[in-house]
Amino acid sequence: MDFDDTPDEAAYRARVRDLLAEHAADLVHLDAGEEAGDAAEQEQALRRTQRVLADAGLVGVAWAAEHGGQAGSLAQQAIVGQELARARVPALINHIGLGMCGPTVVAHGTPAQHERYLARLLRADDVWCQLFSEPASGSDLAALRTTAVRDGEDWVVNGQKVWTTLAHVADFGILLTRTDPGKPKHAGLTMFVVDMHAPGVTVRPLRQMGGQSDFNEVFFDDVRILDSERLGEPGEGWRVALTTLLNERVAVGGGGNDLGLSVESLARLAAAKLPGLTPERRVLARQAVGRAAVAALGNRYTGYRRLTAISQGGLPGPEASAGKLAGTAASRLVSDAGVRLLGDDAVFAVGTGDDGTGEDGAGRWQRNQAWLPGIAIAGGTDEVLRNIIGERVLGLPPEPREDKHRPFDAGSRA
Ligand SMILES: Cc1cc2nc3c(=O)[nH]c(=O)nc-3n(C[C@H](O)[C@H](O)[C@H](O)COP(=O)(O)OP(=O)(O)OC[C@H]3O[C@@H](n4cnc5c(N)ncnc54)[C@H](O)[C@@H]3O)c2cc1C
């Protein structure tokens, strides 16, 4: 990918800007980390925003037309993302549906499932969540214990999930279950689409230290799922889950997107703050800003290369793990440099607009800094991604996995 827009991309960008200006009155506008007071109102506003954007052709840009998308390129999708950020439109409410669940339904769903789910997902008529992690299996996802047992035309699900982003507002989820405990842990799994409003599904929001609830515990008590809601064959759940996980690593940083505040925001803050520092501090601050800018731009352009490879027909591979790792590291450097530039102001969460006035987005640098450790865990922790890079990219010897070939019910961990 050329780092500058091609003439076609420039024309597309201009069209996106025009569309965003045309629909500005119907869209939510927020800075990263700002939330409206009323969560239910905010949810409705975000659903409306996604619907307006979808109707304007700005959601699912790179999805195939047969699935309700725009059949555009990943470069165009990246342009829409950049322009939404520029217009201060917050992340789409159905970001997990768009980034992870939708691509999984596309790849492994039946035509009837495509018909039933995809168009509504794009318009946020249905919001989706991803029900993978459990209290004793996050990184070691294949060790999960939630069971699904066949009963006539249904499967009966029992167990618990945790850290389920958006489950409290979700209408559907992709649910990974164990259907054959007698098989080795990767072989006995099956994936389903679950109706989050079905009897027996209980969602309990987890309260975060900032007061908000982004994640949930989800309990399944004899929840019945029709066999027609299965994604992929019984026992093929791990293969289906890998589609989700690879897409997740591209969605979270693997495309070179800024995970939080951009290097341009940092440059504006630095321009406002550097002149007021003593010469000694200015040297240190310039170094921090320079390091962060190099990491963030390096990540952005490497991400463009990955997007180019994918738009030319390649599949997201283990290099997406490197992208997520590099994206998180770069974002940490950017927000650490931002908070250091604020100096004492950082303590009081004031003076944090890009221009240093504090009027616009107070506290955004600190909020971003507090949010990043979560991103370094979600979708594969830094340590686990390093394992993947070591084994699948560098060809280093794999870590010992003594339970890999043993039946799950013989004990999942060594
Ligand atoms: C912001 C956020 C959003 C999330 N959203 C969702 C969601 O929507 N749906 C969902 O299903 N889950 C979600 N999760 C859960 C997330 O996927 C898990 O937290 C993650 O996979 C890590 O699993 P764990 O918490 O069980 O940690 P553990 O696996 O218990 O890891 C604990 C520590 O041990 C390290 N470790 C573990 N195994 C190894 C190894 N083999 N080698 C080296 N180090 C290792 C880890 O890196 C980590 O530092 C979310 C998490 C966060 C933070």
The ligand as a Tripos MOL2 file, in Angstrom:
@<TRIPOS>MOLECULE
LIG
   53    58     1     0     0
SMALL
NO_CHARGES

@<TRIPOS>ATOM
      1 C1        -10.7920   -5.7580   27.8060 C.3       1 LIG1
      2 C2        -11.1250   -7.2140   27.7490 C.ar      1 LIG1
      3 C3        -12.1880   -7.6440   26.9730 C.ar      1 LIG1
      4 C4        -12.4790   -9.0130   26.8810 C.ar      1 LIG1
      5 N1        -13.5650   -9.3920   26.1410 N.ar      1 LIG1
      6 C5        -13.8580  -10.7130   26.0410 C.ar      1 LIG1
      7 C6        -14.9960  -11.1450   25.2980 C.ar      1 LIG1
      8 O1        -15.7590  -10.3270   24.7520 O.2       1 LIG1
      9 N2        -15.2540  -12.4680   25.2000 N.ar      1 LIG1
     10 C7        -14.4460  -13.3990   25.7940 C.ar      1 LIG1
     11 O2        -14.7090  -14.5860   25.6330 O.2       1 LIG1
     12 N3        -13.3690  -13.0200   26.5350 N.ar      1 LIG1
     13 C8        -13.0670  -11.6980   26.6760 C.ar      1 LIG1
     14 N4        -11.9870  -11.3040   27.4380 N.ar      1 LIG1
     15 C9        -11.1930  -12.3130   28.1330 C.3       1 LIG1
     16 C10        -9.8330  -12.5150   27.5060 C.3       1 LIG1
     17 O3         -9.9310  -13.1720   26.2700 O.3       1 LIG1
     18 C11        -8.9860  -13.2980   28.5100 C.3       1 LIG1
     19 O4         -8.8520  -12.4860   29.6720 O.3       1 LIG1
     20 C12        -7.6160  -13.6230   27.9690 C.3       1 LIG1
     21 O5         -7.7400  -14.5790   26.9580 O.3       1 LIG1
     22 C13        -6.6440  -14.1020   29.0480 C.3       1 LIG1
     23 O6         -7.1790  -15.1870   29.7390 O.3       1 LIG1
     24 P1         -7.2430  -15.2090   31.3520 P.3       1 LIG1
     25 O7         -7.8740  -13.9160   31.7990 O.co2     1 LIG1
     26 O8         -7.9020  -16.5040   31.7360 O.co2     1 LIG1
     27 O9         -5.7480  -15.1980   31.8580 O.3       1 LIG1
     28 P2         -4.7940  -16.4640   32.0690 P.3       1 LIG1
     29 O10        -4.8230  -17.3240   30.8550 O.co2     1 LIG1
     30 O11        -5.1340  -17.0940   33.3820 O.co2     1 LIG1
     31 O12        -3.3820  -15.7780   32.1490 O.3       1 LIG1
     32 C14        -2.8450  -15.1910   33.3390 C.3       1 LIG1
     33 C15        -1.4120  -14.7460   33.0220 C.3       1 LIG1
     34 O13        -0.6150  -15.9010   32.6530 O.3       1 LIG1
     35 C16        -0.0310  -15.7010   31.3680 C.3       1 LIG1
     36 N5         -0.0160  -16.9700   30.6210 N.ar      1 LIG1
     37 C17        -1.0540  -17.8400   30.4750 C.ar      1 LIG1
     38 N6         -0.6840  -18.8770   29.7000 N.ar      1 LIG1
     39 C18         0.6100  -18.6620   29.3370 C.ar      1 LIG1
     40 C19         1.5460  -19.3730   28.5260 C.ar      1 LIG1
     41 N7          1.2210  -20.5250   27.9350 N.pl3     1 LIG1
     42 N8          2.7890  -18.8360   28.3780 N.ar      1 LIG1
     43 C20         3.1270  -17.6550   28.9780 C.ar      1 LIG1
     44 N9          2.2810  -16.9430   29.7500 N.ar      1 LIG1
     45 C21         1.0430  -17.4340   29.9330 C.ar      1 LIG1
     46 C22        -0.9350  -14.7100   30.6730 C.3       1 LIG1
     47 O14        -0.2720  -14.0150   29.6410 O.3       1 LIG1
     48 C23        -1.3180  -13.7890   31.8240 C.3       1 LIG1
     49 O15        -0.3280  -12.8240   32.0650 O.3       1 LIG1
     50 C24       -11.6930   -9.9480   27.5680 C.ar      1 LIG1
     51 C25       -10.6220   -9.5120   28.3750 C.ar      1 LIG1
     52 C26       -10.3590   -8.1720   28.4780 C.ar      1 LIG1
     53 C27        -9.2250   -7.7300   29.3740 C.3       1 LIG1
@<TRIPOS>BOND
     1     1     2 1
     2     2     3 ar
     3     2    52 ar
     4     3     4 ar
     5     4     5 ar
     6     4    50 ar
     7     5     6 ar
     8     6     7 ar
     9     6    13 1
    10     7     8 2
    11     7     9 ar
    12     9    10 ar
    13    10    11 2
    14    10    12 ar
    15    12    13 ar
    16    13    14 ar
    17    14    15 1
    18    14    50 ar
    19    15    16 1
    20    16    17 1
    21    16    18 1
    22    18    19 1
    23    18    20 1
    24    20    21 1
    25    20    22 1
    26    22    23 1
    27    23    24 1
    28    24    25 2
    29    24    26 1
    30    24    27 1
    31    27    28 1
    32    28    29 2
    33    28    30 1
    34    28    31 1
    35    31    32 1
    36    32    33 1
    37    33    34 1
    38    33    48 1
    39    34    35 1
    40    35    36 1
    41    35    46 1
    42    36    37 ar
    43    36    45 ar
    44    37    38 ar
    45    38    39 ar
    46    39    40 ar
    47    39    45 ar
    48    40    41 1
    49    40    42 ar
    50    42    43 ar
    51    43    44 ar
    52    44    45 ar
    53    46    47 1
    54    46    48 1
    55    48    49 1
    56    50    51 ar
    57    51    52 ar
    58    52    53 1
@<TRIPOS>SUBSTRUCTURE
     1 LIG1         1 GROUP 0 **** ****
